[in-house]
Amino acid sequence: KLVDLKDTIKSFKAIMNGEADDLPEGAFYMVGDLDSARAKGEKILAELEGK
């Protein structure tokens, strides 16, 4: 997914500041911005809780 440079820098800073430490590593695979990673991470965590 193509992400605007401004959004990339914003997401990078948030990740480096620890704002995404609660997300599983798999949430970052093949997604665009941090919001997409958060959505994917919530889905992964929900699936793990359901098992």
Backbone as a chain_set.jsonl record, in Angstrom:
{"seq": "KLVDLKDTIKSFKAIMNGEADDLPEGAFYMVGDLDSARAKGEKILAELEGK", "coords": {"N": [[0.854, -1.173, 0.0], [0.575, 2.17, -0.832], [1.892, 4.866, 0.919], [1.712, 8.192, 1.989], [4.529, 10.371, 2.334], [4.566, 12.137, 4.535], [2.735, 10.886, 6.28], [4.084, 8.505, 6.667], [6.377, 9.317, 8.078], [5.15, 10.349, 10.365], [3.955, 8.005, 11.413], [6.262, 6.469, 11.833], [7.597, 7.974, 13.819], [5.749, 7.706, 15.897], [5.862, 4.942, 16.352], [8.536, 4.695, 17.159], [8.414, 6.118, 19.514], [7.169, 4.389, 21.142], [4.451, 4.046, 20.959], [3.192, 1.975, 19.737], [3.768, -0.34, 20.971], [2.075, -2.176, 22.089], [1.09, -3.703, 20.086], [1.038, -6.769, 18.201], [3.831, -8.246, 16.472], [3.182, -9.205, 13.918], [1.205, -7.506, 13.076], [2.267, -5.44, 11.674], [3.02, -6.357, 9.229], [2.863, -6.084, 5.8], [1.128, -3.821, 5.672], [-0.121, -0.444, 5.489], [-0.19, 2.416, 6.898], [0.136, 3.399, 10.403], [-2.398, 3.312, 11.527], [-3.64, 1.313, 10.03], [-2.084, -0.837, 10.835], [-2.786, -0.928, 13.518], [-5.494, -1.679, 13.324], [-5.226, -4.204, 12.131], [-3.715, -5.443, 14.109], [-5.514, -5.472, 16.28], [-7.38, -7.223, 15.251], [-5.852, -9.577, 15.051], [-5.251, -10.013, 17.78], [-7.843, -10.393, 18.778], [-8.536, -12.758, 17.49], [-6.713, -14.496, 18.683], [-7.569, -14.444, 21.336], [-10.001, -15.665, 21.069], [-9.442, -18.314, 20.707]], "CA": [[0.0, 0.0, 0.0], [1.336, 3.409, -0.932], [1.626, 5.783, 2.03], [2.308, 9.511, 1.823], [5.745, 10.543, 3.131], [4.2, 12.785, 5.8], [2.128, 9.863, 7.129], [5.14, 7.55, 6.996], [7.201, 9.916, 9.133], [4.303, 10.418, 11.562], [3.841, 6.651, 11.945], [7.589, 6.077, 12.306], [7.839, 8.646, 15.101], [4.867, 7.092, 16.889], [6.416, 3.622, 16.663], [9.778, 4.893, 17.909], [8.05, 6.634, 20.835], [6.553, 3.309, 21.901], [2.993, 4.107, 20.89], [2.673, 0.763, 19.11], [4.361, -1.479, 21.671], [1.029, -3.127, 22.449], [0.684, -4.455, 18.897], [1.891, -7.906, 17.859], [4.729, -7.993, 15.342], [2.488, -9.52, 12.68], [0.306, -6.413, 12.703], [2.98, -4.503, 10.808], [3.37, -7.01, 7.972], [2.075, -5.794, 4.596], [0.112, -2.789, 5.888], [0.343, 0.89, 5.126], [0.136, 3.316, 8.001], [-0.016, 2.875, 11.76], [-3.818, 3.017, 11.754], [-3.882, -0.005, 9.441], [-1.421, -1.807, 11.709], [-3.619, -1.046, 14.725], [-6.682, -2.461, 12.973], [-4.796, -5.585, 11.933], [-3.3, -5.943, 15.416], [-6.718, -5.76, 17.056], [-7.967, -8.435, 14.673], [-4.996, -10.696, 15.458], [-5.446, -10.242, 19.212], [-9.189, -10.935, 18.962], [-8.493, -14.157, 17.061], [-5.973, -15.248, 19.695], [-8.412, -14.55, 22.525], [-11.102, -16.556, 20.75], [-8.995, -19.718, 20.646]], "C": [[0.896, 1.231, 0.0], [0.907, 4.37, 0.18], [2.381, 7.081, 1.777], [3.505, 9.662, 2.771], [5.439, 11.156, 4.496], [3.612, 11.768, 6.78], [3.15, 8.813, 7.554], [5.992, 8.066, 8.15], [6.419, 9.986, 10.445], [4.193, 9.04, 12.22], [5.169, 6.17, 12.515], [7.881, 6.69, 13.671], [6.99, 8.022, 16.208], [5.399, 5.724, 17.315], [7.666, 3.765, 17.519], [9.517, 5.431, 19.32], [7.319, 5.597, 21.68], [5.046, 3.267, 21.849], [2.37, 2.866, 20.253], [3.218, -0.49, 19.779], [3.338, -2.539, 22.048], [0.598, -4.003, 21.277], [1.606, -5.643, 18.662], [2.699, -7.599, 16.597], [4.032, -8.203, 14.002], [1.562, -8.415, 12.196], [0.954, -5.454, 11.713], [3.289, -5.074, 9.427], [2.359, -6.666, 6.882], [0.9, -4.844, 4.854], [0.706, -1.442, 5.525], [0.753, 1.708, 6.328], [-0.124, 2.656, 9.355], [-1.473, 2.555, 12.072], [-4.187, 1.651, 11.191], [-3.267, -1.099, 10.299], [-2.228, -2.01, 12.986], [-4.849, -1.913, 14.454], [-6.327, -3.932, 12.812], [-4.39, -6.213, 13.267], [-4.487, -6.299, 16.29], [-7.389, -7.032, 16.558], [-7.173, -9.668, 15.098], [-5.226, -11.028, 16.929], [-6.822, -10.835, 19.498], [-9.236, -12.407, 18.569], [-7.772, -15.017, 18.093], [-6.795, -15.436, 20.967], [-9.554, -15.534, 22.311], [-10.715, -18.022, 20.724], [-8.904, -20.329, 22.002]], "O": [[1.865, 1.306, 0.757], [-0.279, 4.649, 0.356], [3.551, 7.063, 1.397], [3.488, 9.135, 3.884], [6.002, 10.731, 5.505], [3.944, 11.781, 7.965], [3.088, 8.293, 8.668], [6.291, 7.326, 9.088], [6.968, 9.713, 11.512], [4.321, 8.919, 13.438], [5.198, 5.532, 13.568], [8.357, 6.004, 14.576], [7.466, 7.834, 17.328], [5.387, 5.39, 18.5], [7.837, 3.036, 18.497], [10.326, 5.213, 20.222], [6.9, 5.887, 22.801], [4.42, 2.532, 22.613], [1.147, 2.727, 20.234], [3.14, -1.581, 19.215], [3.703, -3.687, 22.3], [-0.176, -4.943, 21.457], [2.812, -5.55, 18.892], [2.289, -6.791, 15.764], [4.271, -7.454, 13.055], [1.178, -8.395, 11.027], [0.258, -4.736, 10.995], [3.767, -4.353, 8.551], [1.163, -6.921, 7.021], [-0.191, -5.041, 4.318], [1.908, -1.328, 5.282], [1.917, 1.693, 6.731], [-0.549, 1.503, 9.43], [-1.749, 1.611, 12.812], [-4.958, 0.913, 11.804], [-3.857, -2.165, 10.471], [-2.344, -3.132, 13.48], [-5.2, -2.774, 15.26], [-7.044, -4.806, 13.3], [-4.688, -7.38, 13.523], [-4.468, -7.324, 16.971], [-7.903, -7.824, 17.348], [-7.757, -10.689, 15.462], [-5.379, -12.197, 17.284], [-6.953, -11.693, 20.371], [-9.893, -13.21, 19.23], [-8.182, -16.149, 18.348], [-6.717, -16.487, 21.603], [-10.023, -16.163, 23.26], [-11.589, -18.888, 20.721], [-8.545, -21.499, 22.129]]}, "num_chains": 1, "name": "protein.A"}
